[in-house]
Structure formats: structure tokens, C-alpha cells
Amino acid sequence: MTPSSPDKHDDEARSSSWRIDTSALRGPRDFRLLFFAGLISTIGSMFTYVAVPLQAQRMTGSFVVVGLLGLAEVIPLIVFGLWGGALADHMDRRLMVLIGEVGAATCTVVLFINAISPSPQVWVLFVVGATFAIFDSIQRPSLDALLPQMVDHDAITSAAALMSLRGNATFIFGTALGGFIASYWGVATAYGLDIVTYIASFFLLIQISSRGRMSHEDKFPGLSSITDGLSYAWQRKDLLGTYAIDTTAMIFAFPTAVFPFVAEKYNAPWALGLLFAAPAVGAAIASLTSGWTSRIHRHGRAIFIAAIAYGLSISLFGVSPTLPIALAFLAVAGATDMVSVVFRQAIWNKSIPDSIRGRLAGIELMSYAIGPQLGNARVSLGAQWRGLTSSIATGGILCAAGVFGLALALPSLWNYDERTSIHVAQVREERERNQQQDTD
């Protein structure tokens, strides 16, 4: 057997440095259970994600009704997102995840029953949407807070990239398949399949080990617990910056509401699905080549640069002369957004103490759930007043300018370096002590 040459080893090293880091999947079993449970249930959730607006459109034929479905979730997300974070720091996080899974599955059962009834009701879609937002707000902070407890501290960036890849892959596959199923076999079939995926996911989640309660106080978490989380975030200007960047990007440069008009602009109504899928495709490609992210330590600067690139990509998408160029810039936007997500999650999961991680996850939930709703409203109103191209392109420029302004206003985030951050060092020491105690 001929020994490999040094050049071959160098080529392999360079190649592996670009491939996605899968070390988290080779680590603790609990992370694999969480990863694959989410993979299964999220595909089913995409079936429902497509089926609900389709059912509303077929029942009412109203653009307003379909548009208001998303707004029905905003208030529950604001109220219960913060409370769900407090619960994540007080209750058994595994239990909270299971409660959220059962609650979401129950919502889908109600949708299924409504769909197969002789006279389906539109108001059910609104009530279920708001109720689902409540269960999602209860579950999501606990899920996010469990993640850094499941993997080694140095594997957190790998875990974040894998979760981002899972989210984008399930979005692409789930919406495409869900659209076909709901259109040709009916929305009831889509809801029924979603229920099946919830059952499969539950049996994986129930095998995850309990981490117990983070707080041993008997007092049920209320406003004071939520206030403590908000106070911690306010003291950490680097954390505030991560929330502000995401919210700024979504408000100014989230154009999905006008995608039907973009498809019409290019005389290509058949391309509507491609417009929705393009950012997810770009994000998935970026995830698959994200091995380099583990070598970046100045996470704050990476977030700023990625967010500015996202805004400029959306602006160029708005002025693209042809559909292929528009799709390409959307894919670039999705890729840069994914990079921002990976580094934001790295800051959150590496520098926030586990005892308060749930409450901060509740704040994170609001930052990335509410921004898109406001962004869709902004781009729609802007298109009405100034025209489609102007609204999209101006929004992208305002996003880049807003992020640049945040970089000047928040030097603590711009200078953030995980190697020198006292918060990262403290969290690392705390987790090492806890692991040692579990071993003993």
C-alpha cells in the first residue's frame, strides 16, 4: 500500500475544514435523540404550515384572512414567550418540551377534525394558531436551554450549525411535499400525517434524560423571574446587540409577503415556490460548508458582517433584472442569514449561565418570531406607497445601515471574543463542575 503524500493530507484537511462539523452528533446520545425528534416533527409541521393558509384561501378567497393568520400568533408569542423562558429555568426542561409537544399535537388534531367535518370553520384556524403559539412559546425556550446542556462546551458551534441545517432542510423538503399533499390529497391528509410525526417524535423525546429543575425554589415563576431575565439581558449589551441585529434585519429586509408580486413582476407565477425555497437552499448550502465557523472566535464581528451582507443581498434581489439573478441573491441572503444565526447561537449558548438560559431563550424567541411579522407589514405598505422594487431595495439598504449603526453603538458586541470573554469562561467552568459532579 502506497503511503499518502503530504499534499493529499493538506487537500483533505482543507476539504474537511469546509464540511459541516458533525462532532455534536457523535457526542452524547441525548443530542441525537433531540436532533432526530425535531427532524421528524418539523417535516410534519411544514405540512400543516402549508395546509393552514391553503385551507383559509379555499374557504374564504380572502387575502386579508390569510394574512391575519400570522398576526394571531404575535400576542401569545410576546406574553408566553417570556413566561415560557421563566418556566424553563424553574421546571424540568425535558418535561416542558414534552408538554409543548403534546400541546402542539393536540392543536393539529383539532385542525384535522375541523377539516373532515361537514362544515369546517375559519375561526378554528385562528384559535388553533394562537393556541399553538402558546405551546410553542412554552416549549421553545426549554428546547434552546437544553441544547448547551446536552453537548460538550466546545461542540456547541457544531450543534448550532447542525440544527440550522436541519431547519433549512426540513423547510425545503417539508413545504414542497406538504404543498403537494395538501393540494392533491387534501388538507386533512396533511394534518393527519403531521399527527403521525408528532407521535414518532414524542417517543424519541421521552427517552432524553432529565436534567432536573434548574431552580429549587418552591415559588412558581412569575413577573419577578421574568424581570430578572430582562435585567440580565439589559446588563449584557453584547446580548442586546444580537437581538437588535436580528430584529433590525427582519423589520427592514424580510420580503416574503410580496413574493407573489415578485413572481408576477417576472411574469413567472410558477416560480412562487422557488422564491420561498431559495433562501432556505442558500442557508442549507452554507450549513453544509460551515466547518470553518468553529475557527472563528470573534463572533460579534462575524454577526455584524453577515447581517450587513444579508441586507445588501436583499437590496440586490429587489433590483434584479431577471428571475435567475433574483433567486441567486435570495440564496446568498439565506446563506448570510445562516452564518449570523450560527454565531448568535454560539454567543447565547456559550456565554449565558444555564440557570438563566431559559429566560434569555424566551427573549430570543420574541426577537426572531415577531420581526418577520413586522417586516412583512413594512414591505407590503412600502410596496403600496413607493412601488415593489423600491420597497424591497430600500429595506435592504436600511437593514445594512441599521446594522452598521448598531456596530458603532455597541462596541461590546463588536469586540466580543469567546477566547477572552469572562462570561464564556464562567459558563465553561460551571459546566465542567457540573459534569464532574455527575461523574462522581
Order of alpha helices (4+ residues) and beta strands (2+ residues): alpha-alpha-alpha-alpha-alpha-alpha-alpha-alpha-alpha-alpha-alpha-alpha-alpha-alpha-alpha-alpha-alpha-alpha
